[in-house]
Amino acid sequence: MIIVKMINVELPDSLKKLNILSLNVKIFKCFGLLVDYSQVTNRWKAAFFLFLQALTIFLHAQHLICTSIEMYILRNSPNDIGYGFIFAIAHAKNVLKLGVLIVYRTKYIRLFKSLDNNYLIQGKPPTDVELASLANYFQLTMRLGKYIWTSFVLTALSICFNTPPRPNLDKMSNSTSGDQMTIRRDSGMKEWFPVRGVESPYFELTTAYELLTMAAYFICVNLMNVTFLALIIYATAQFSLLADSLKNATTNVADIFKDRGGNSVSKKKLGEFNYHSASFGTLTLMIPGRMEYG
């Protein structure tokens, strides 16, 4: 009979503080995403999170649909079509990522919790080498996250400062060609809006709405980008620990067979060998424990 005894070892607080996923999950809740409804006892609070999630879905759908309509309206302008196509592809990709977070919400919540509470490092207190290795991966994630957010701020500022100005209404009123009847508000995001918005206060309100929705949309997009990037890097860290565990296990097995000057080792001796693991979320690559034969 084989008895497997699970051993869980948490990371020290110094490394947990470098885990940016905990902060990301808290910000995601502002968009109604990754909410653990089993912990929400208030019905109104749960309904509020669902309302926020619906707004987030609408926000992503708005950018994709309005950009597609704008491309159709400006189909005779190759330059505008090119910009619109780039935006549409980016929006479609972001809608797909949002859908993945919503459909697999419970799995992601369980995965993020496991990164804080079930980091297995060989089923024993981590060595200084292992702690240093994990710290390097976590710090790399934080640096890349800072670069992504810095890029977001610079891009948002660039779009704000390059917002197309309001058309010259005096020139429109003096025009005899009838162009004033077809003039439309130009969008910095290449999006169509159901109002012309070329006169006050419509122009100011439409511009403010576009900038606010753009900021909220790209904050959510950056959260998803940083989160998925962190998961990839954390998985790499776990595989690195697993590789080190396998290397140490190979050395230990060799030492066992060399026990007592190369004498044969009993079956019970081999059964006492401790198998260690590096576990990532719900994926356990090897189970730590002790195998006993009976």
N, C-alpha and C positions, 0 to 999 in steps of 0.2 A: 504494500500500500504506500502511496506517495502523499505526504502531507506538505502542503505549501502554506507557509506563514507569511502574511503580508506585512511589510514594514514601510511606514510612511515617514518621510523626513521633510519638514518644511524648510524653505529658504530662510536665512536670517533677515531681520528687519532692514538691514542696510541694503540688501539686494531688492527686497520688496519695494522699497522707495523708488527704485529705478524702473519699476514696471509701469510704463505709461498706459497700459491697457486699462488699469483701474480708473484713471482719470478720464480716458476716452469713453468708457461705459457711462460714467456720470454725465458727460456732456451729451452723449447719445440720447439720454432720457429727456433732454430738452426738446428733442425732435420726436419723442414718442417711440424711440427705437430701443431694442434690447431691454425692455422692461420685464422684470420677473413678476408677473401678475399673481403668482402664488404668495408673494410677500406683500401684496397690496390688498389691504382689508377694506378700505373705503371704496364704495362703488363709484362715487363721484370722482374720486382721484383716478380710478381705473378708466372711467369714461373720458376724463381729461387727457390722459395719455393716448387713448385711441384717437381723440380729436387731433392731438398734435401729430400723430402718425399720419392721419388723413391729410393734414396740411402739408406734411413733408412729401407725401406721394403726389399731391396736386402741384407742389412746387417743381418737382422733377418733371412731371408730365407737361406742365406749362412750358418749360424751356424747350423740351423736345418738339411739342406740337407747334408752338409759335414760331420756332426757328424753321420748321418745315414749311409752314405757310408763307413766311417771309421769303424763303428760297423760291417758292412758286411765283410770288408776286414780282420778284426781281429776276425772273428767269432769263430776261433779255440782257442782263448785266453779268458777264462772266466773272468779273472781280467780286461782286457781291455774292454770286453763287458759290464761288470758292470759299469765301469766309463762312458762309452759311453752312456749307457741307462739312467743314472742319468742326464747327460748333455742334452740328447735328450728330456727328459720329461720337463726339465726346459726351453729349447728353445721353445718347443711347447706351453707351458703356456705363455711365453712372446710374441709369435706371436699372440696368441689369444687376449691378452691385447692390443697389438698394433692395431689389427683389430678393436677392440671396439672403440679406440680413433679416428680412421680414419672414420669409418662408422657413428659414432654419434658425429662428430666433432662440428657441430653447437649447439647441445644440451649441450655439455660440455662447450663451450665458453659462452653460455648464463648462464649456471649454475655458472661458475666462476665469471662472472661479477655481478651476483645477490648477491654473497657472500660479495662483497664490497659495493654495492649500494642499497641493498634491505633487509638488516637484520632487521626484525621487532621484536621488543622487547615490546610486549604488547601495541603497537601503541602509546607509550609515551616515554619521555626521560628515559633511563635505570637507575635503581637504583644502588646504590653502591654494593649491594649484587649480582645483575645480572652482573655487570661489572666484579666483582671479579670471578664469576663463569665462564664467558666466557674467561677471562684471563688465568684461570687455564687450560682450555681445549686447548687454543691456545699454551700455553707454553708446555703442554704435547706433542702436535704435533711437536713442534720445537725440543724438546729433542729426541723424537723417530726418527725424521728426521736426527739429528746429529749422532745417533747411526747407522742408516742405511748407511750413507755416510762414517762413520769411518770403518764400516765393508767392504764397497766397496774398500776403499783404502788399507786396510790390505790384502784383497783377491787378488787385482790386483798386489800388491807387491809380494805376495807369488807366484803367477803364473809366474811373471817376473823372480824372482830369481830361480824358479824351471824349467825354460825353458830347455828342453832336449838339451844336447850339440850335436855338429856335430859329426857324426861317424868318426872313425879313418880311414882316407883315405889310410894311409900307410899299415895298416892291411888289408884293402880291396884289395889293389893292389897285396899284397903277398898271398892272399887267392887262393887256387886251387880248392875250392869246388863249385865255381860259385855263392857264396852268394852275391858277389859284384854286380851281375846283378839284384838282387831283393831288394837291400837295399833301404829303404824309410826313409824320414825324419820323425822323431817322433814329434808329435804335443802335446804341453802342454794342449791344449783344446780338445784333442782327435778328431781332424778334419782332413779330407782328403783334399789335395790340388792337383791340376792337374799337378804339376811338382814335381820331386823327391826332388830337392832342397838340395842335400847333398854336392855340390861343390860350391865354391865361384864363382861369387857373389850371386848365387841363394839362398844359405842357409841363408845368412844375409838378403837379400831382403824379402824372404818368412817369416822369423822370425819377421822382423820389421813390415811387413804387418799384420801378425797375432796379434801381440801385440797392434798395433794401432786400428785395427778393434775390438779387444776385449775390449779396453778401451772405444771406442765410443759406442759399443753395451751395455756394462754394465752401462755406464752413462745414456743412454736412459732407460734401465730397472729400474735403481734406481729412476729415475724421475717418472716413472709410479707407482712404489711401494709406494713412498712417497705421490704422489698425491692421489691415491686411499685410502691410510691410512688416509690422512687428511680429505677426504670427509666423511669417516665413523665417525671420531671423531667430525667433525663439525656437522654432523647430530645428533650425540649423544648430543651435546651441545644444539642444537635447541629443541630436545625432552625434555631435562632437563628444558629449559625455558618454554616450553609448559606445562609441569607438574606443574611448579610453577604458571603459569598463571591460570590453571584450579583450583588449590588450592585456589588462591586468589579470583577467580570468585565465587567459592562455598561459601567462607566467605562473599563476597559482597551480594550474593543472600540471604543468611541467615539474614544479617543485614537489607536488604530491607523488608523482611517479619516480622522482629521484629520492624519495624518502628512504632513510636508512640504507644509504649506499646502493640504491637501485633495486632493492628488494621489492617483491610484488606487494601490491596494496590490496587490502580486503575490500569487499563490496560495500561493507558498512562505512569504511573510511571514505570511499568515493561519494557515498550518499550524504555525508556530512558537509560536502562542498557547498558553499554559499553562492547562489546565483544572484547577481545584482542586476539592476536595470536603470534605464533612463526613460521616464514616462512623460509623454507630451499629451496633456489633456486626457481624453478617454482612450488614447492609443497607448497601450503598454507594450513596449517592444520586447522586454524580457521581464519575467516576474521575479522580484527578489524573494528570497526565502531559503529555507533549508529543506532538502529532500531526504526523507528517511525511508528506509526499506524495512518492511515487516512481514 
